[in-house]
Amino acid sequence: MAISAIGMFGCAFLNLMIWAFVTDIIDYHESLTGLREDGTIYSVYSFSRKVGQAVAGGVGVEPSVF
């Protein structure tokens, strides 16, 4: 259980860092362009995450033998 707890702490820390970077990217984009496009940046991030999960799921599937 202790090893699992340490592993989950690492996963939680990684997730926290990713979301912190998303908000930093929104602020950085606003400083470059003068436009605050929260929804666009979040939707691109969400879409790319879903594509990555679909690709990872497809890679892990073994082809069926007939």
N, C-alpha and C positions, 0 to 999 in steps of 0.2 A: 504494500500500500504506500509505503514511503517513496519508493521509486516512481510509482504512478503519480503521486502528488507532485514530485519534483518535475516530472514530464509535463503535467498539466500546467504547472506554473510557467514553464518555458513556452508552452503554446499560448497561454494567456498573455504573456509578455510580448510575444511576437504579434499577436492580434492587436494589442494596445499600440504598439509602435506603428503598425500599418495604418491604423485609423488616425494616428497623430500626423503621419506623413500626408495623408489625404487632405487634412485641414490645412497643413502647411502649403501644399500645392495650390489649394484654392486661394490662399492669401498671396502666394507668389505670383499666380496668374493675374490677380487683381492689381498687384503693384506694377506688372509689366504692361498690361493692356488698359487698365483703368476700368475694366468691366468685372463685375462679380458674377461669375457664372457657376454657382454652387451646383445647381441641378445637372448641368451638362457634364461637369467634371465627375460628379458622383455617379451619373448614369454610365459614363464611359468606363469608370472603375468597376462598377457592378457588372456590366456586360463582359468586360475582359476576364473578370473572375469566373463568371459562368462558363465562358468559352474554355478557360483553362481547366475547370472541373470536368467539363464534357470530354475534352481531349484526354485528360488523365484517366477518366473512367473508360474511355474507348481503348486506350493503350493497355490497360490491365485485363481486358477481356481476351480469353483464349478463343481462337477460332474453333468452331465445332467441326468434328470429323464425321462425315456421313458414311 
